[in-house]
Amino acid sequence: MSFLWSLIVGGIIGWLAGMIVGRDVPGGVIGNIIAGFIGAWLGSSLLGDWGPVVGNFAIIPAIIGAAVVVLVVSLVLRSMSGRAHD
């Protein structure tokens, strides 16, 4: 049950990050979960584990890290799709 809760919280973190950045996460729900997990790892690595913890995620650093991940992934995908049309 703990793993399922982590998946749900990771998906919500990825979705919130996409809303904050104003860009969609590629891959839908799975992309949100992946962005949430990677963002949580990145955020806690760079900013530490502070703030409220839900589903083993420190929420504030996780959202900040996921927003960075969503922004970088969307910029990379946009540059790759622009290059494919050249």
MDTraj code that builds the backbone (N, CA, C; nanometers):
import mdtraj as md
import numpy as np

residues = "MET SER PHE LEU TRP SER LEU ILE VAL GLY GLY ILE ILE GLY TRP LEU ALA GLY MET ILE VAL GLY ARG ASP VAL PRO GLY GLY VAL ILE GLY ASN ILE ILE ALA GLY PHE ILE GLY ALA TRP LEU GLY SER SER LEU LEU GLY ASP TRP GLY PRO VAL VAL GLY ASN PHE ALA ILE ILE PRO ALA ILE ILE GLY ALA ALA VAL VAL VAL LEU VAL VAL SER LEU VAL LEU ARG SER MET SER GLY ARG ALA HIS ASP".split()
xyz = np.array([
    [0.0816, -0.1190, 0.0000],
    [0.0000, 0.0000, 0.0000],
    [0.0864, 0.1260, 0.0000],
    [0.2023, 0.1174, 0.0648],
    [0.2933, 0.2319, 0.0695],
    [0.3445, 0.2668, -0.0707],
    [0.3730, 0.1644, -0.1523],
    [0.4201, 0.1885, -0.2887],
    [0.3125, 0.2566, -0.3720],
    [0.1881, 0.2127, -0.3568],
    [0.0770, 0.2743, -0.4291],
    [0.0607, 0.4205, -0.3881],
    [0.0709, 0.4479, -0.2590],
    [0.0611, 0.5855, -0.2093],
    [0.1737, 0.6711, -0.2673],
    [0.2951, 0.6155, -0.2770],
    [0.4079, 0.6883, -0.3356],
    [0.3822, 0.7191, -0.4832],
    [0.3233, 0.6242, -0.5563],
    [0.2905, 0.6483, -0.6970],
    [0.1886, 0.7609, -0.7116],
    [0.0880, 0.7613, -0.6260],
    [-0.0156, 0.8651, -0.6322],
    [0.0443, 1.0014, -0.6005],
    [0.1225, 1.0089, -0.4932],
    [0.1827, 1.1366, -0.4544],
    [0.2827, 1.1827, -0.5614],
    [0.3608, 1.0905, -0.6173],
    [0.4535, 1.1254, -0.7257],
    [0.3803, 1.1798, -0.8468],
    [0.2672, 1.1203, -0.8812],
    [0.1873, 1.1692, -0.9937],
    [0.1318, 1.3079, -0.9679],
    [0.0865, 1.3325, -0.8467],
    [0.0330, 1.4647, -0.8119],
    [0.1443, 1.5694, -0.8139],
    [0.2625, 1.5331, -0.7647],
    [0.3760, 1.6260, -0.7676],
    [0.4119, 1.6598, -0.9112],
    [0.4186, 1.5604, -0.9993],
    [0.4480, 1.5854, -1.1407],
    [0.3418, 1.6715, -1.2065],
    [0.2151, 1.6471, -1.1742],
    [0.1058, 1.7263, -1.2299],
    [0.1144, 1.8714, -1.1827],
    [0.1385, 1.8916, -1.0527],
    [0.1533, 2.0270, -0.9994],
    [0.2713, 2.1000, -1.0633],
    [0.3802, 2.0284, -1.0838],
    [0.4973, 2.0897, -1.1468],
    [0.4632, 2.1349, -1.2889],
    [0.3902, 2.0528, -1.3627],
    [0.3479, 2.0907, -1.4978],
    [0.2573, 2.2122, -1.4959],
    [0.1702, 2.2210, -1.3961],
    [0.0809, 2.3367, -1.3840],
    [0.1605, 2.4628, -1.3501],
    [0.2589, 2.4513, -1.2631],
    [0.3401, 2.5662, -1.2236],
    [0.4223, 2.6165, -1.3416],
    [0.4842, 2.5249, -1.4139],
    [0.5688, 2.5627, -1.5274],
    [0.4841, 2.6049, -1.6470],
    [0.3623, 2.5544, -1.6543],
    [0.2751, 2.5881, -1.7668],
    [0.2997, 2.5031, -1.8895],
    [0.3548, 2.3857, -1.8683],
    [0.3829, 2.2933, -1.9788],
    [0.3339, 2.1547, -1.9409],
    [0.2908, 2.0810, -2.0417],
    [0.2457, 1.9439, -2.0175],
    [0.3656, 1.8517, -2.0037],
    [0.3496, 1.7533, -1.9192],
    [0.4520, 1.6506, -1.9045],
    [0.4262, 1.5457, -2.0114],
    [0.5266, 1.5154, -2.0943],
    [0.5055, 1.4099, -2.1942],
    [0.4786, 1.2758, -2.1262],
    [0.3874, 1.1992, -2.1794],
    [0.3596, 1.0667, -2.1269],
    [0.2395, 1.0593, -2.0355],
    [0.1677, 1.1679, -2.0176],
    [0.0454, 1.1655, -1.9379],
    [0.0706, 1.1301, -1.7925],
    [-0.0096, 1.0373, -1.7400],
    [-0.0016, 1.0002, -1.5990],
    [0.1337, 0.9379, -1.5665],
    [0.1814, 0.8507, -1.6546],
    [0.3124, 0.7877, -1.6318],
    [0.4219, 0.8934, -1.6312],
    [0.4136, 0.9888, -1.7223],
    [0.5106, 1.0984, -1.7252],
    [0.5060, 1.1818, -1.5986],
    [0.3849, 1.2053, -1.5459],
    [0.3713, 1.2789, -1.4197],
    [0.4376, 1.2037, -1.3048],
    [0.4167, 1.0731, -1.2999],
    [0.4758, 0.9931, -1.1930],
    [0.6279, 0.9951, -1.2034],
    [0.6795, 0.9780, -1.3243],
    [0.8249, 0.9790, -1.3435],
    [0.8824, 1.1154, -1.3081],
    [0.8189, 1.2234, -1.3552],
    [0.8657, 1.3583, -1.3222],
    [0.8594, 1.3822, -1.1721],
    [0.7559, 1.3312, -1.1066],
    [0.7438, 1.3456, -0.9617],
    [0.8548, 1.2746, -0.8869],
    [0.8857, 1.1519, -0.9272],
    [0.9912, 1.0763, -0.8612],
    [1.1287, 1.1385, -0.8860],
    [1.1579, 1.1704, -1.0120],
    [1.2879, 1.2308, -1.0430],
    [1.2990, 1.3683, -0.9782],
    [1.1901, 1.4454, -0.9830],
    [1.1905, 1.5770, -0.9209],
    [1.2078, 1.5696, -0.7703],
    [1.1454, 1.4713, -0.7070],
    [1.1609, 1.4544, -0.5626],
    [1.3053, 1.4203, -0.5279],
    [1.3659, 1.3349, -0.6071],
    [1.5062, 1.3005, -0.5842],
    [1.5951, 1.4227, -0.6040],
    [1.5733, 1.4949, -0.7151],
    [1.6541, 1.6134, -0.7449],
    [1.6338, 1.7213, -0.6387],
    [1.5089, 1.7480, -0.6045],
    [1.4791, 1.8510, -0.5051],
    [1.5375, 1.8200, -0.3691],
    [1.5256, 1.6953, -0.3258],
    [1.5795, 1.6611, -0.1940],
    [1.7323, 1.6568, -0.1964],
    [1.7912, 1.6235, -0.3110],
    [1.9373, 1.6243, -0.3215],
    [1.9924, 1.7661, -0.3147],
    [1.9259, 1.8584, -0.3817],
    [1.9749, 1.9961, -0.3868],
    [1.9297, 2.0803, -0.2677],
    [1.8061, 2.0597, -0.2215],
    [1.7490, 2.1475, -0.1200],
    [1.7333, 2.0828, 0.0166],
    [1.7500, 1.9530, 0.0254],
    [1.7330, 1.8835, 0.1525],
    [1.5890, 1.8391, 0.1727],
    [1.5658, 1.7724, 0.2825],
    [1.4318, 1.7214, 0.3156],
    [1.3673, 1.8104, 0.4213],
    [1.3054, 1.9180, 0.3775],
    [1.2372, 2.0079, 0.4709],
    [1.0940, 2.0277, 0.4249],
    [1.0129, 2.0755, 0.5120],
    [0.8722, 2.0955, 0.4801],
    [0.7918, 1.9703, 0.5083],
    [0.6634, 1.9749, 0.4754],
    [0.5774, 1.8595, 0.5021],
    [0.6183, 1.7374, 0.4190],
    [0.6045, 1.6206, 0.4780],
    [0.6385, 1.4949, 0.4105],
    [0.5102, 1.4149, 0.3923],
    [0.4828, 1.3773, 0.2666],
    [0.3663, 1.2962, 0.2337],
    [0.4131, 1.1853, 0.1413],
    [0.3809, 1.0621, 0.1721],
    [0.4193, 0.9494, 0.0874],
    [0.5695, 0.9384, 0.0693],
    [0.6449, 0.9665, 0.1734],
    [0.7919, 0.9641, 0.1725],
    [0.8537, 1.0721, 0.0834],
    [0.7777, 1.1742, 0.0471],
    [0.8288, 1.2861, -0.0313],
    [0.8229, 1.4124, 0.0528],
    [0.9341, 1.4863, 0.0604],
    [0.9311, 1.6210, 0.1166],
    [0.8690, 1.7081, 0.0078],
    [0.7474, 1.7523, 0.0291],
    [0.6633, 1.8082, -0.0767],
    [0.7242, 1.9312, -0.1444],
    [0.7699, 2.0280, -0.0693],
    [0.8172, 2.1535, -0.1297],
    [0.9417, 2.1310, -0.2158],
    [1.0480, 2.0667, -0.1650],
    [1.1616, 2.0401, -0.2533],
    [1.1246, 1.9506, -0.3720],
    [1.0311, 1.8574, -0.3515],
    [0.9904, 1.7680, -0.4595],
    [0.9205, 1.8452, -0.5709],
    [0.8334, 1.9382, -0.5357],
    [0.7639, 2.0174, -0.6380],
    [0.8617, 2.1070, -0.7122],
    [0.9545, 2.1692, -0.6397],
    [1.0558, 2.2543, -0.7052],
    [1.1414, 2.1704, -0.7996],
    [1.1873, 2.0550, -0.7534],
    [1.2685, 1.9673, -0.8379],
    [1.1913, 1.9167, -0.9582],
    [1.0644, 1.8809, -0.9396],
    [0.9829, 1.8328, -1.0510],
    [0.9562, 1.9443, -1.1516],
    [0.9404, 2.0671, -1.1046],
    [0.9208, 2.1796, -1.1968],
    [1.0446, 2.1980, -1.2835],
    [1.1617, 2.1827, -1.2256],
    [1.2859, 2.1909, -1.3029],
    [1.2915, 2.0779, -1.4049],
    [1.2566, 1.9577, -1.3635],
    [1.2577, 1.8427, -1.4545],
    [1.1608, 1.8639, -1.5701],
    [1.0392, 1.9090, -1.5409],
    [0.9389, 1.9322, -1.6461],
    [0.9878, 2.0392, -1.7430],
    [1.0443, 2.1469, -1.6918],
    [1.0934, 2.2543, -1.7772],
    [1.2063, 2.2061, -1.8679],
    [1.3019, 2.1356, -1.8115],
    [1.4153, 2.0863, -1.8908],
    [1.3683, 1.9861, -1.9954],
    [1.2830, 1.8921, -1.9573],
    [1.2350, 1.7911, -2.0529],
    [1.1552, 1.8564, -2.1647],
    [1.0697, 1.9518, -2.1314],
    [0.9900, 2.0163, -2.2362],
    [1.0780, 2.0989, -2.3299],
    [1.1807, 2.1651, -2.2768],
    [1.2723, 2.2414, -2.3635],
    [1.3536, 2.1492, -2.4538],
    [1.4000, 2.0379, -2.3988],
    [1.4772, 1.9425, -2.4799],
    [1.3897, 1.8828, -2.5893],
    [1.2676, 1.8433, -2.5551],
    [1.1787, 1.7855, -2.6560],
    [1.1410, 1.8881, -2.7627],
    [1.1225, 2.0131, -2.7227],
    [1.0901, 2.1173, -2.8198],
    [1.2066, 2.1413, -2.9145],
    [1.3298, 2.1419, -2.8611],
    [1.4449, 2.1641, -2.9484],
    [1.4662, 2.0451, -3.0405],
    [1.4376, 1.9235, -2.9921],
    [1.4529, 1.8054, -3.0770],
    [1.3484, 1.8028, -3.1873],
    [1.2248, 1.8434, -3.1572],
    [1.1207, 1.8436, -3.2587],
    [1.1431, 1.9563, -3.3587],
    [1.2016, 2.0670, -3.3145],
    [1.2355, 2.1760, -3.4057],
    [1.3480, 2.1379, -3.4995],
    [1.4421, 2.0605, -3.4474],
    [1.5547, 2.0151, -3.5282],
    [1.5122, 1.9110, -3.6311],
    [1.4113, 1.8328, -3.5980],
    [1.3638, 1.7275, -3.6905],
    [1.2992, 1.7884, -3.8145],
    [1.2435, 1.9096, -3.8014],
    [1.1787, 1.9734, -3.9146],
    [1.2749, 2.0556, -4.0001],
    [1.3976, 2.0745, -3.9533],
    [1.4949, 2.1528, -4.0314],
    [1.5518, 2.0757, -4.1468],
])
top = md.Topology()
chain = top.add_chain()
for i, resn in enumerate(residues, 1):
    res = top.add_residue(resn, chain, resSeq=i)
    for name in ("N", "CA", "C"):
        top.add_atom(name, md.element.get_by_symbol(name[0]), res)
traj = md.Trajectory(xyz[None], top)
